[in-house]
Amino acid sequence: MADTSNFEQPSIPKFKGNYDHPSMLMENLLRSKEYWSIVETSYTEPPHPECLEELKVKDLKARNYLFQSIDKLVLKTII
C-alpha cells in the first residue's frame, strides 16, 4: 500500500567553507520550519511555564538542522 502523506524531508544545505550561500539556505529552511526565532533571539524565559517544553523542542530541532549542515571537516575546525 502506497503512503499517501505529503511529508517531504527537507534538503539540508551543507556548509563547506563558503558561508554566504549556505547561510541564506539555512535561514530560509529554519524560517519555513518556524525555528528562526530561536536562532535569532536565543533562549529567553517564557512568560508561561507550559511554553518552556515547546521552546526546548524548537531549540533542539534548530540545532539538529544546524549540526547536520556543517561538513565534518569544518566542524572539527570549529570545535
Biopython code that builds the backbone (N, CA, C, O; Angstrom):
import numpy as np
from Bio.PDB.StructureBuilder import StructureBuilder

atoms = [
    (1, "MET", "N", (0.846, -1.179, 0.000)),
    (1, "MET", "CA", (0.000, 0.000, 0.000)),
    (1, "MET", "C", (0.889, 1.239, 0.000)),
    (1, "MET", "O", (1.806, 1.335, 0.816)),
    (2, "ALA", "N", (0.646, 2.160, -0.870)),
    (2, "ALA", "CA", (1.461, 3.363, -1.001)),
    (2, "ALA", "C", (1.116, 4.367, 0.085)),
    (2, "ALA", "O", (-0.035, 4.497, 0.499)),
    (3, "ASP", "N", (2.140, 5.069, 0.531)),
    (3, "ASP", "CA", (1.955, 6.122, 1.516)),
    (3, "ASP", "C", (1.401, 7.351, 0.811)),
    (3, "ASP", "O", (1.989, 7.828, -0.159)),
    (4, "THR", "N", (0.289, 7.861, 1.286)),
    (4, "THR", "CA", (-0.351, 8.998, 0.624)),
    (4, "THR", "C", (-0.060, 10.319, 1.313)),
    (4, "THR", "O", (-0.617, 11.347, 0.928)),
    (5, "SER", "N", (0.806, 10.316, 2.332)),
    (5, "SER", "CA", (1.118, 11.571, 3.016)),
    (5, "SER", "C", (1.996, 12.448, 2.132)),
    (5, "SER", "O", (2.677, 11.962, 1.229)),
    (6, "ASN", "N", (1.967, 13.725, 2.402)),
    (6, "ASN", "CA", (2.750, 14.682, 1.634)),
    (6, "ASN", "C", (4.041, 15.061, 2.347)),
    (6, "ASN", "O", (4.612, 16.116, 2.068)),
    (7, "PHE", "N", (4.507, 14.223, 3.257)),
    (7, "PHE", "CA", (5.718, 14.517, 4.011)),
    (7, "PHE", "C", (6.929, 14.464, 3.094)),
    (7, "PHE", "O", (7.148, 13.486, 2.378)),
    (8, "GLU", "N", (7.705, 15.529, 3.132)),
    (8, "GLU", "CA", (8.925, 15.580, 2.332)),
    (8, "GLU", "C", (10.067, 16.011, 3.238)),
    (8, "GLU", "O", (9.991, 17.060, 3.879)),
    (9, "GLN", "N", (11.115, 15.218, 3.294)),
    (9, "GLN", "CA", (12.281, 15.543, 4.102)),
    (9, "GLN", "C", (12.994, 16.743, 3.483)),
    (9, "GLN", "O", (13.333, 16.712, 2.300)),
    (10, "PRO", "N", (13.228, 17.803, 4.269)),
    (10, "PRO", "CA", (13.895, 18.972, 3.695)),
    (10, "PRO", "C", (15.345, 18.669, 3.351)),
    (10, "PRO", "O", (16.004, 17.866, 4.012)),
    (11, "SER", "N", (15.820, 19.317, 2.320)),
    (11, "SER", "CA", (17.219, 19.191, 1.938)),
    (11, "SER", "C", (18.036, 20.123, 2.822)),
    (11, "SER", "O", (17.829, 21.336, 2.812)),
    (12, "ILE", "N", (18.963, 19.553, 3.587)),
    (12, "ILE", "CA", (19.782, 20.344, 4.495)),
    (12, "ILE", "C", (20.972, 20.895, 3.714)),
    (12, "ILE", "O", (21.757, 20.120, 3.170)),
    (13, "PRO", "N", (21.122, 22.230, 3.647)),
    (13, "PRO", "CA", (22.271, 22.791, 2.931)),
    (13, "PRO", "C", (23.563, 22.461, 3.663)),
    (13, "PRO", "O", (23.607, 22.518, 4.892)),
    (14, "LYS", "N", (24.609, 22.118, 2.931)),
    (14, "LYS", "CA", (25.895, 21.761, 3.525)),
    (14, "LYS", "C", (26.839, 22.950, 3.522)),
    (14, "LYS", "O", (27.040, 23.591, 2.490)),
    (15, "PHE", "N", (27.418, 23.242, 4.683)),
    (15, "PHE", "CA", (28.402, 24.306, 4.817)),
    (15, "PHE", "C", (29.785, 23.683, 4.730)),
    (15, "PHE", "O", (30.177, 22.890, 5.586)),
    (16, "LYS", "N", (30.522, 24.050, 3.682)),
    (16, "LYS", "CA", (31.867, 23.514, 3.474)),
    (16, "LYS", "C", (32.905, 24.626, 3.410)),
    (16, "LYS", "O", (34.036, 24.387, 2.986)),
    (17, "GLY", "N", (32.549, 25.809, 3.816)),
    (17, "GLY", "CA", (33.509, 26.900, 3.852)),
    (17, "GLY", "C", (33.029, 28.182, 3.197)),
    (17, "GLY", "O", (33.457, 29.260, 3.610)),
    (18, "ASN", "N", (32.164, 28.120, 2.202)),
    (18, "ASN", "CA", (31.612, 29.311, 1.574)),
    (18, "ASN", "C", (30.344, 29.677, 2.335)),
    (18, "ASN", "O", (29.302, 29.048, 2.151)),
    (19, "TYR", "N", (30.430, 30.687, 3.184)),
    (19, "TYR", "CA", (29.367, 30.973, 4.147)),
    (19, "TYR", "C", (28.097, 31.559, 3.544)),
    (19, "TYR", "O", (27.001, 31.175, 3.953)),
    (20, "ASP", "N", (28.206, 32.472, 2.592)),
    (20, "ASP", "CA", (27.056, 33.260, 2.142)),
    (20, "ASP", "C", (25.885, 32.425, 1.631)),
    (20, "ASP", "O", (24.761, 32.577, 2.109)),
    (21, "HIS", "N", (26.135, 31.562, 0.681)),
    (21, "HIS", "CA", (25.037, 30.795, 0.078)),
    (21, "HIS", "C", (24.393, 29.818, 1.065)),
    (21, "HIS", "O", (23.171, 29.837, 1.210)),
    (22, "PRO", "N", (25.166, 28.962, 1.749)),
    (22, "PRO", "CA", (24.524, 28.043, 2.701)),
    (22, "PRO", "C", (23.797, 28.765, 3.837)),
    (22, "PRO", "O", (22.790, 28.267, 4.339)),
    (23, "SER", "N", (24.297, 29.930, 4.245)),
    (23, "SER", "CA", (23.621, 30.641, 5.335)),
    (23, "SER", "C", (22.244, 31.133, 4.902)),
    (23, "SER", "O", (21.300, 31.103, 5.692)),
    (24, "MET", "N", (22.121, 31.585, 3.659)),
    (24, "MET", "CA", (20.810, 32.002, 3.151)),
    (24, "MET", "C", (19.863, 30.807, 3.066)),
    (24, "MET", "O", (18.689, 30.914, 3.420)),
    (25, "LEU", "N", (20.374, 29.676, 2.598)),
    (25, "LEU", "CA", (19.542, 28.474, 2.501)),
    (25, "LEU", "C", (19.096, 27.997, 3.885)),
    (25, "LEU", "O", (17.944, 27.605, 4.074)),
    (26, "MET", "N", (20.024, 28.033, 4.852)),
    (26, "MET", "CA", (19.695, 27.578, 6.202)),
    (26, "MET", "C", (18.682, 28.514, 6.851)),
    (26, "MET", "O", (17.743, 28.056, 7.501)),
    (27, "GLU", "N", (18.865, 29.812, 6.681)),
    (27, "GLU", "CA", (17.892, 30.755, 7.241)),
    (27, "GLU", "C", (16.504, 30.504, 6.653)),
    (27, "GLU", "O", (15.508, 30.509, 7.376)),
    (28, "ASN", "N", (16.445, 30.289, 5.365)),
    (28, "ASN", "CA", (15.162, 30.017, 4.715)),
    (28, "ASN", "C", (14.532, 28.731, 5.258)),
    (28, "ASN", "O", (13.333, 28.698, 5.535)),
    (29, "LEU", "N", (15.332, 27.682, 5.409)),
    (29, "LEU", "CA", (14.826, 26.418, 5.948)),
    (29, "LEU", "C", (14.295, 26.608, 7.366)),
    (29, "LEU", "O", (13.190, 26.167, 7.681)),
    (30, "LEU", "N", (15.082, 27.266, 8.224)),
    (30, "LEU", "CA", (14.662, 27.449, 9.612)),
    (30, "LEU", "C", (13.438, 28.360, 9.725)),
    (30, "LEU", "O", (12.593, 28.158, 10.598)),
    (31, "ARG", "N", (13.341, 29.351, 8.857)),
    (31, "ARG", "CA", (12.138, 30.201, 8.857)),
    (31, "ARG", "C", (10.910, 29.396, 8.424)),
    (31, "ARG", "O", (9.829, 29.547, 8.994)),
    (32, "SER", "N", (11.082, 28.548, 7.423)),
    (32, "SER", "CA", (9.944, 27.756, 6.941)),
    (32, "SER", "C", (9.467, 26.752, 7.987)),
    (32, "SER", "O", (8.294, 26.377, 7.999)),
    (33, "LYS", "N", (10.365, 26.319, 8.857)),
    (33, "LYS", "CA", (10.010, 25.383, 9.931)),
    (33, "LYS", "C", (9.609, 26.108, 11.220)),
    (33, "LYS", "O", (9.290, 25.474, 12.226)),
    (34, "GLU", "N", (9.631, 27.445, 11.175)),
    (34, "GLU", "CA", (9.294, 28.299, 12.316)),
    (34, "GLU", "C", (10.256, 28.125, 13.490)),
    (34, "GLU", "O", (9.844, 28.187, 14.648)),
    (35, "TYR", "N", (11.552, 27.905, 13.188)),
    (35, "TYR", "CA", (12.583, 27.790, 14.219)),
    (35, "TYR", "C", (13.517, 28.991, 14.218)),
    (35, "TYR", "O", (14.395, 29.084, 15.075)),
    (36, "TRP", "N", (13.347, 29.907, 13.277)),
    (36, "TRP", "CA", (14.293, 31.009, 13.146)),
    (36, "TRP", "C", (14.311, 31.902, 14.386)),
    (36, "TRP", "O", (15.363, 32.439, 14.733)),
    (37, "SER", "N", (13.196, 32.070, 15.046)),
    (37, "SER", "CA", (13.152, 32.928, 16.238)),
    (37, "SER", "C", (14.087, 32.410, 17.325)),
    (37, "SER", "O", (14.644, 33.199, 18.088)),
    (38, "ILE", "N", (14.265, 31.102, 17.402)),
    (38, "ILE", "CA", (15.187, 30.515, 18.378)),
    (38, "ILE", "C", (16.623, 30.905, 18.041)),
    (38, "ILE", "O", (17.401, 31.241, 18.935)),
    (39, "VAL", "N", (16.977, 30.864, 16.769)),
    (39, "VAL", "CA", (18.333, 31.206, 16.333)),
    (39, "VAL", "C", (18.574, 32.701, 16.499)),
    (39, "VAL", "O", (19.632, 33.116, 16.972)),
    (40, "GLU", "N", (17.611, 33.490, 16.118)),
    (40, "GLU", "CA", (17.759, 34.941, 16.098)),
    (40, "GLU", "C", (17.814, 35.548, 17.496)),
    (40, "GLU", "O", (18.612, 36.452, 17.745)),
    (41, "THR", "N", (16.984, 35.069, 18.401)),
    (41, "THR", "CA", (16.886, 35.697, 19.718)),
    (41, "THR", "C", (17.483, 34.868, 20.836)),
    (41, "THR", "O", (17.585, 35.353, 21.963)),
    (42, "SER", "N", (17.881, 33.639, 20.566)),
    (42, "SER", "CA", (18.406, 32.730, 21.573)),
    (42, "SER", "C", (17.299, 32.407, 22.584)),
    (42, "SER", "O", (16.117, 32.618, 22.310)),
    (43, "TYR", "N", (17.685, 31.910, 23.721)),
    (43, "TYR", "CA", (16.704, 31.481, 24.716)),
    (43, "TYR", "C", (16.309, 32.658, 25.596)),
    (43, "TYR", "O", (17.164, 33.412, 26.060)),
    (44, "THR", "N", (15.035, 32.805, 25.817)),
    (44, "THR", "CA", (14.509, 33.753, 26.798)),
    (44, "THR", "C", (13.495, 33.011, 27.652)),
    (44, "THR", "O", (12.825, 32.087, 27.190)),
    (45, "GLU", "N", (13.397, 33.425, 28.880)),
    (45, "GLU", "CA", (12.455, 32.788, 29.799)),
    (45, "GLU", "C", (11.032, 32.991, 29.280)),
    (45, "GLU", "O", (10.617, 34.130, 29.067)),
    (46, "PRO", "N", (10.280, 31.911, 29.073)),
    (46, "PRO", "CA", (8.919, 32.058, 28.551)),
    (46, "PRO", "C", (8.002, 32.694, 29.597)),
    (46, "PRO", "O", (8.194, 32.504, 30.798)),
    (47, "PRO", "N", (7.007, 33.449, 29.132)),
    (47, "PRO", "CA", (6.085, 34.082, 30.081)),
    (47, "PRO", "C", (5.238, 33.064, 30.850)),
    (47, "PRO", "O", (4.813, 33.324, 31.976)),
    (48, "HIS", "N", (5.001, 31.914, 30.238)),
    (48, "HIS", "CA", (4.212, 30.864, 30.881)),
    (48, "HIS", "C", (5.054, 29.590, 30.936)),
    (48, "HIS", "O", (5.632, 29.193, 29.924)),
    (49, "PRO", "N", (5.133, 28.945, 32.098)),
    (49, "PRO", "CA", (5.954, 27.732, 32.229)),
    (49, "PRO", "C", (5.593, 26.621, 31.248)),
    (49, "PRO", "O", (6.461, 25.836, 30.864)),
    (50, "GLU", "N", (4.337, 26.541, 30.838)),
    (50, "GLU", "CA", (3.939, 25.480, 29.907)),
    (50, "GLU", "C", (4.560, 25.675, 28.527)),
    (50, "GLU", "O", (4.593, 24.735, 27.733)),
    (51, "CYS", "N", (5.050, 26.867, 28.228)),
    (51, "CYS", "CA", (5.706, 27.134, 26.940)),
    (51, "CYS", "C", (7.152, 26.650, 26.925)),
    (51, "CYS", "O", (7.753, 26.526, 25.857)),
    (52, "LEU", "N", (7.714, 26.375, 28.100)),
    (52, "LEU", "CA", (9.125, 26.011, 28.196)),
    (52, "LEU", "C", (9.461, 24.767, 27.385)),
    (52, "LEU", "O", (10.451, 24.757, 26.653)),
    (53, "GLU", "N", (8.663, 23.733, 27.502)),
    (53, "GLU", "CA", (8.934, 22.486, 26.778)),
    (53, "GLU", "C", (8.885, 22.707, 25.272)),
    (53, "GLU", "O", (9.709, 22.157, 24.542)),
    (54, "GLU", "N", (7.942, 23.497, 24.803)),
    (54, "GLU", "CA", (7.836, 23.794, 23.375)),
    (54, "GLU", "C", (9.084, 24.534, 22.881)),
    (54, "GLU", "O", (9.588, 24.245, 21.796)),
    (55, "LEU", "N", (9.581, 25.489, 23.678)),
    (55, "LEU", "CA", (10.799, 26.219, 23.298)),
    (55, "LEU", "C", (12.018, 25.298, 23.277)),
    (55, "LEU", "O", (12.878, 25.425, 22.406)),
    (56, "LYS", "N", (12.092, 24.374, 24.232)),
    (56, "LYS", "CA", (13.210, 23.426, 24.262)),
    (56, "LYS", "C", (13.216, 22.547, 23.015)),
    (56, "LYS", "O", (14.270, 22.302, 22.428)),
    (57, "VAL", "N", (12.047, 22.078, 22.616)),
    (57, "VAL", "CA", (11.943, 21.226, 21.429)),
    (57, "VAL", "C", (12.330, 22.012, 20.180)),
    (57, "VAL", "O", (13.054, 21.496, 19.328)),
    (58, "LYS", "N", (11.859, 23.253, 20.059)),
    (58, "LYS", "CA", (12.226, 24.082, 18.909)),
    (58, "LYS", "C", (13.733, 24.312, 18.872)),
    (58, "LYS", "O", (14.343, 24.270, 17.804)),
    (59, "ASP", "N", (14.331, 24.556, 20.034)),
    (59, "ASP", "CA", (15.776, 24.758, 20.113)),
    (59, "ASP", "C", (16.526, 23.518, 19.644)),
    (59, "ASP", "O", (17.479, 23.626, 18.873)),
    (60, "LEU", "N", (16.109, 22.353, 20.096)),
    (60, "LEU", "CA", (16.765, 21.109, 19.692)),
    (60, "LEU", "C", (16.616, 20.848, 18.196)),
    (60, "LEU", "O", (17.557, 20.385, 17.552)),
    (61, "LYS", "N", (15.453, 21.139, 17.644)),
    (61, "LYS", "CA", (15.241, 20.933, 16.214)),
    (61, "LYS", "C", (16.105, 21.884, 15.396)),
    (61, "LYS", "O", (16.683, 21.480, 14.386)),
    (62, "ALA", "N", (16.201, 23.138, 15.819)),
    (62, "ALA", "CA", (17.050, 24.102, 15.111)),
    (62, "ALA", "C", (18.510, 23.668, 15.172)),
    (62, "ALA", "O", (19.210, 23.714, 14.161)),
    (63, "ARG", "N", (18.977, 23.246, 16.351)),
    (63, "ARG", "CA", (20.361, 22.768, 16.488)),
    (63, "ARG", "C", (20.615, 21.553, 15.601)),
    (63, "ARG", "O", (21.679, 21.433, 14.994)),
    (64, "ASN", "N", (19.646, 20.662, 15.528)),
    (64, "ASN", "CA", (19.787, 19.475, 14.700)),
    (64, "ASN", "C", (20.031, 19.854, 13.243)),
    (64, "ASN", "O", (20.928, 19.308, 12.601)),
    (65, "TYR", "N", (19.236, 20.787, 12.719)),
    (65, "TYR", "CA", (19.438, 21.241, 11.341)),
    (65, "TYR", "C", (20.808, 21.891, 11.175)),
    (65, "TYR", "O", (21.493, 21.657, 10.179)),
    (66, "LEU", "N", (21.205, 22.705, 12.146)),
    (66, "LEU", "CA", (22.498, 23.383, 12.041)),
    (66, "LEU", "C", (23.653, 22.384, 12.065)),
    (66, "LEU", "O", (24.572, 22.490, 11.253)),
    (67, "PHE", "N", (23.621, 21.430, 12.969)),
    (67, "PHE", "CA", (24.693, 20.437, 13.039)),
    (67, "PHE", "C", (24.745, 19.563, 11.794)),
    (67, "PHE", "O", (25.830, 19.197, 11.340)),
    (68, "GLN", "N", (23.588, 19.224, 11.236)),
    (68, "GLN", "CA", (23.572, 18.434, 10.011)),
    (68, "GLN", "C", (24.163, 19.200, 8.839)),
    (68, "GLN", "O", (24.679, 18.604, 7.895)),
    (69, "SER", "N", (24.086, 20.512, 8.903)),
    (69, "SER", "CA", (24.534, 21.318, 7.763)),
    (69, "SER", "C", (26.043, 21.516, 7.720)),
    (69, "SER", "O", (26.582, 21.868, 6.670)),
    (70, "ILE", "N", (26.729, 21.301, 8.819)),
    (70, "ILE", "CA", (28.168, 21.569, 8.869)),
    (70, "ILE", "C", (28.942, 20.329, 8.451)),
    (70, "ILE", "O", (28.769, 19.253, 9.024)),
    (71, "ASP", "N", (29.789, 20.488, 7.455)),
    (71, "ASP", "CA", (30.654, 19.415, 6.984)),
    (71, "ASP", "C", (31.556, 18.956, 8.139)),
    (71, "ASP", "O", (31.982, 19.776, 8.953)),
    (72, "LYS", "N", (31.845, 17.664, 8.213)),
    (72, "LYS", "CA", (32.627, 17.112, 9.325)),
    (72, "LYS", "C", (34.001, 17.756, 9.452)),
    (72, "LYS", "O", (34.464, 18.003, 10.565)),
    (73, "LEU", "N", (34.655, 18.029, 8.336)),
    (73, "LEU", "CA", (35.971, 18.667, 8.391)),
    (73, "LEU", "C", (35.877, 20.087, 8.942)),
    (73, "LEU", "O", (36.742, 20.515, 9.706)),
    (74, "VAL", "N", (34.846, 20.808, 8.562)),
    (74, "VAL", "CA", (34.645, 22.164, 9.072)),
    (74, "VAL", "C", (34.293, 22.109, 10.555)),
    (74, "VAL", "O", (34.763, 22.944, 11.328)),
    (75, "LEU", "N", (33.484, 21.149, 10.962)),
    (75, "LEU", "CA", (33.100, 21.014, 12.361)),
    (75, "LEU", "C", (34.321, 20.766, 13.242)),
    (75, "LEU", "O", (34.405, 21.304, 14.346)),
    (76, "LYS", "N", (35.264, 19.963, 12.767)),
    (76, "LYS", "CA", (36.492, 19.717, 13.533)),
    (76, "LYS", "C", (37.270, 21.008, 13.735)),
    (76, "LYS", "O", (37.889, 21.200, 14.782)),
    (77, "THR", "N", (37.246, 21.890, 12.751)),
    (77, "THR", "CA", (37.924, 23.178, 12.871)),
    (77, "THR", "C", (37.219, 24.064, 13.891)),
    (77, "THR", "O", (37.870, 24.780, 14.650)),
    (78, "ILE", "N", (35.903, 24.016, 13.908)),
    (78, "ILE", "CA", (35.117, 24.849, 14.816)),
    (78, "ILE", "C", (35.276, 24.388, 16.258)),
    (78, "ILE", "O", (35.427, 25.204, 17.167)),
    (79, "ILE", "N", (35.241, 23.083, 16.458)),
    (79, "ILE", "CA", (35.296, 22.538, 17.826)),
    (79, "ILE", "C", (36.688, 22.486, 18.278)),
    (79, "ILE", "O", (36.956, 22.060, 19.402)),
]
sb = StructureBuilder()
sb.init_structure("model")
sb.init_model(0)
sb.init_chain("A")
sb.init_seg("    ")
for serial, (resi, resn, name, xyz) in enumerate(atoms, 1):
    if name == "N":
        sb.init_residue(resn, " ", resi, " ")
    sb.init_atom(name, np.array(xyz, "f"), 0.0, 1.0, " ", f" {name:<3s}", serial, name[0])
structure = sb.get_structure()
